[in-house]
Amino acid sequence: MFPFHLADAVSRISLTLVVCLFAAGCQMPGAPWQSTVPAANPLGVWAGNDDVLWERTVDVLHDYQFQIVREDRLARVIETEYKVGSGCLEPWHHDSVGPYNRLESTLQSVRRRIRITLLPSDGGSRYAVSVEAFKEREDLPGIAANSAGAATFSESTPLKRDLNPVVGQSKPSRWIPVGRDLDLEQALLHSLRAAYTG
């Protein structure tokens, strides 16, 4: 009788953990943007030190796990590499903001990139921080992958000397621009405001 109750308890606990992990994957943990009013874009920031403002901006992008591809201090622009959208089973990635974007990134290949512009005004003590998040969806023009059958040897045909029978997709992927991801922009703006004031 005791093992049955133990097995029942273990199955209930594991089911509860799976449900909690799925729910956590569809929500961004600690999302301050959900309960607050939308942030202005560009965000007005008071800063006494230009280097501290720049480094905190880079730190926020690293928190969202975006890889920075360009930092141009003369043009006052920070740009990131494209990052593949995180699905429901990746709650530690924060680029897919909200349940809809999580579900979309789970079912469809999506990628995003960020461009942040920090423009000084009022003699350099005030900055306008503009955040742009660009989103694209993948469009496969051909077969995504070949089956493993081409890599096996058949007994009914003579042996061929093709040493590389397995290839990738028939044509390269195309990416369709969807526009700007306003949910990610708002999440970044709130995280930037918290980083600047902290």
N, C-alpha and C positions, 0 to 999 in steps of 0.2 A: 504494500500500500504506500509506503514512504517514497519509493522511486517514482511512482506515478505522480504524486504531488510535486516532487522536485522537478520532474520533466515538464509538468504543466506550468509551474512557476517560471522555469527557464524559457519556455516558449512564449509566455506572456511578456516577460522582460525583453526578450529579443524582438518581439513584435513591436513593443513600445519604443525600443531604441531605433528600429527601422523607420517608424512613423516620425519620430522626433528628428532623425537625421534628414529625412526627406523634407520635412517642414522647414528645417534650418537651411537646407540647400536652396529652397525657393524664396527665402527672405535674406536680406543682407543684415548680418548681425550688428546690432548697435547703430541702426540707420537713423541719424538725427534729422534727416531731411523729411521723414514721413510725418512728424508731428509739428513741424514748424511751417511758417509762411515761406513762400519761394524767395530765394536770394536774388538780388539784383545782378544782372550780368551786362556790363562789367561791374565788378565789386569794388567799391571805394575803400581804400585801406590807407591808414596813416602809418608811416614807417620812417624811423630815423636812420636806419642802416639799410642800404640797398642790397648788400651781400646777404644779410640775414633773411630778408624777404625772398631773395632768389633761392637760397638753400632750403628754406621751409617749403617753398613751392615744389622743388625737386623731391623733398622728403615725402610730400603728400602723394606725388605721382608714384614713388617707389612703394608707398603703402598700398596703393591700388595695383601694384605689380606690373606697371607699364615700364617698358624699357625705353629710355630716352635715346633718341637718335640724333637730335640736334639741339644745342644750346648756343644761341646767338645773342650775346650781351649787347652788341651794337644795335641790332634790330629789336631787342627786348622780347625775343620769342623762344619758347621751349616747345619742342615737338617730340612726340613719341613714335615708336614703331607700332605697326598694327599688332593687336593682341586678339587672339581667338576668344570669342565669348564663352564665358563659363556657364555650365549647365547646373541643373538642380543637385547633382552629386558633387559639386565643387564649392562648398560654402566659404572656403578660405579665399577665393577670388572675389573681388568686389566690383568688377567691371560691369556685370549684368545686374542692374539695379531694379528691384521690384520683382514680383512673381511673374508678370507677363514676359519680361525680358529674360528671366531665368528659364522659363518654359520654352521660349522661342530659341534660345541658344542651345537648349537640350535637343530640340527637334530639327533645327536648321543650322547650318554652318554660318556663323556671324563673326565679323571682326570689327574692331573699333580702334581709332587712333585719336590722340588728344593734341590740341594746339593751345598753349596758354601765352597770352601777351600781357606784359607788365609795362604800362606806359606811365611815366611820371608826369605830375601836374603840380601846380602851386609851388614852383621852385624846388621840386624834388622831395618834398615831405609827404605828399599825398600821391597814391598810385591808383590807377584803374586796372584791375586784373580781369582780363577777359578770358573765358574758358569756352572752347569749341570742341565738341566730341562728335566725330564723324563715324557713321555706321554703314557697313556694307554687308550684303548677303551673297553667299556663293551660288553660282550658276554653273552646273556641270554640263558642258555641251556633248559629252560622250559617256562611255562606260567608265565608272569610277574605278573599278579594279577587275582584273582577270581572275578566273577561278584557279585553284591549285592544280586542276587536271592537266594543264599544259606542262607542268613541271614533273609529271610522273611518266614512267616508261610503260608503253603498252606492249603486250606480247604479240599482238596481231600485226604490228608494223615493224619494219626494220629499224634498227638503232640509228638515230640521226645525231650528228655532231653539233647540234645547237646547244651551246653551253649557257645561254641566257634566254630561256623560253619565257620566263615570267617578266612582264613589263608592267608599268604603272597604268594610269588612265590614258585613254586614247588621245585626248587633247588637253591642253592646260586649262585650269579653272579660270572662269571669268567671275568678276565681282561686280555686283550691281549696287551703286550708291543708293542708300535709302534716305539719306539726309542726316540731320543732327539728332543725337540721342539726348533729349532734354532731361531725362531722369538722371543720367550719368553726369550731365553738366551741373544739375542742382546738388547732387551728392558731393561732387568735387568742390563746388563753391562753398558749401557748408563745412566741409573738411578743411578747406583753405582758410576760411574765416576763423575756425577754431585753432588752427595752427598759428595764425598771425597774432591772435590775441593771447595765446597760451605762453 
